Amino acid sequence: MKKTSSALKTIKETLPPLGLSEPFLSRYLNDGFSGGEKKKSEILQMLAFKPRFAIIDEVDSGLDIDSLSVIAGILQNLASADAGLLLISHYTRLFQNLRPDTVHIIAGGKIIREGDAAMLADLDVLGYGEV
């Protein structure tokens, strides 16, 4: 029971930074949610479980610039709390606020290039085709 109240406390504390209020919690899951609300809901659910490792696929899709910045901050804090994150994205904007330790570019199911966060600047200039 304590874990449930701890999870609910975490969720309620995370609502304001995500631009959400408590009535959001009484809505049916993903029923009538915008793309951004779905992503914010996923972040809330993830935080409730306090994972040691999370795989997050395209968390940046459907988010406006401000929400993206907030979610990047939340993910950075989670990573700083000794949780591992594998973030999958087609765009580099997410990583302007979230600095990954390692970047992998995958094509055809294989890692074709890996490096540190500096490699993301190359992607913005050259695109995936040049990599």
N, C-alpha and C positions, 0 to 999 in steps of 0.2 A: 504494500500500500504506500509506503514511503516513497518508493521509486516513482509511482504514478504521480504523487504530488510534486516530486522534484521535477519530473518531466513537464507537468502542467505549468509549474513556476517558470521553467526555462522558456517554454513556448510563450507564455504571457509577457515575459521580459523581452522577447525577441519581436513581438508584434509591432511596437512603435518604430523601431529602426527600419522595419520593412514597410512602414507606411500603412499598417493594418491596425484594426481595433478589435476588441473582444467579440463583437457580433460576427466577425469573420469566422470564429470558431464554431458557431452554431449552424453554419451553412453545410449542406451536403457536400461531401468531398468531390471537388472538381465539377460540381453541377453549376453550370452557368459561369464558370470562372473564365476570365480572360487568360491569354497565354502567360502573361506576367504573374497573375494570381496563382496559376498552377505552379509556376516555378517557385514562388514564395512559399506556397503550401508544402512543396517538396523539401525546401530548406527547413521549415518548421518541423516537419516530421523527422527529418534527419537529426536535428538538434535534440529532439526528445529522446532519441536512442543513444546519444553520446557515443557515436561509433569510434573505434580505434582506427578504422580504415573505411573510406567511402569512395565509391566510383560514381562520378557525377557526369552525366552525359548532356552536353549542350545546355547548361544552366543559363547561358546568355541568350537563348532564343526567346523572343517575345518580351524581353525586358527593355524598358526605357533606360536612358543613360544614367539617371539618378539611381534607379533600382539596381542597375548593374554594379554601380560603385558600392552601394550598401551591401549587396550580396558578396561582392569580392572581399570586402572588409570582414564580413562574418566568416567566410571561408578561410581568410588569412588567420583570423583568431583561432579558428578550429585547428588549422595546421600548426599554429604556434603552441597549441595545447597538447602536443605529442600525438596528434591524430594524422594518419597518412591520407592523402587525397590523390586520386587519379581523376583529373579533369579532362574531359573530351570536348573540344570545340573546333569549329572551322574558322573562327575569327580571333584576332589578337587583342581586341579591345578589352576583354575580360582581364587580361594579364597586365594592363597598364596599372591596375591597382592591386594586383595579386602577383607577386613575383615567384614563379616556380623555381624549384631547385634544378630540375631537369626537364627538357623539352624533347619530345619525340615526334617526328613526322612519319605517319604511316600511310602507305599506298599499296594497294593490292595485298593487304594483309601482312605486310612486312615493314619493319622499321627501316626507312630509307635514309634518315638523317637524325642525329641526336646532338644535343648541345645544351647550353644554359639559356637563361632568359634573353640574353643578347641576340640569340638567333631569331627571336620573334621580330626584331626590327628588319631583318632581311626579308622575312615573309611579307611584311607590309609594303616593302619597296618592290620586291621581285615577284611575289605571288608564288603559289604552289608549283606552277608549271616550270619555273626556273630552278626550283630546288630539286 
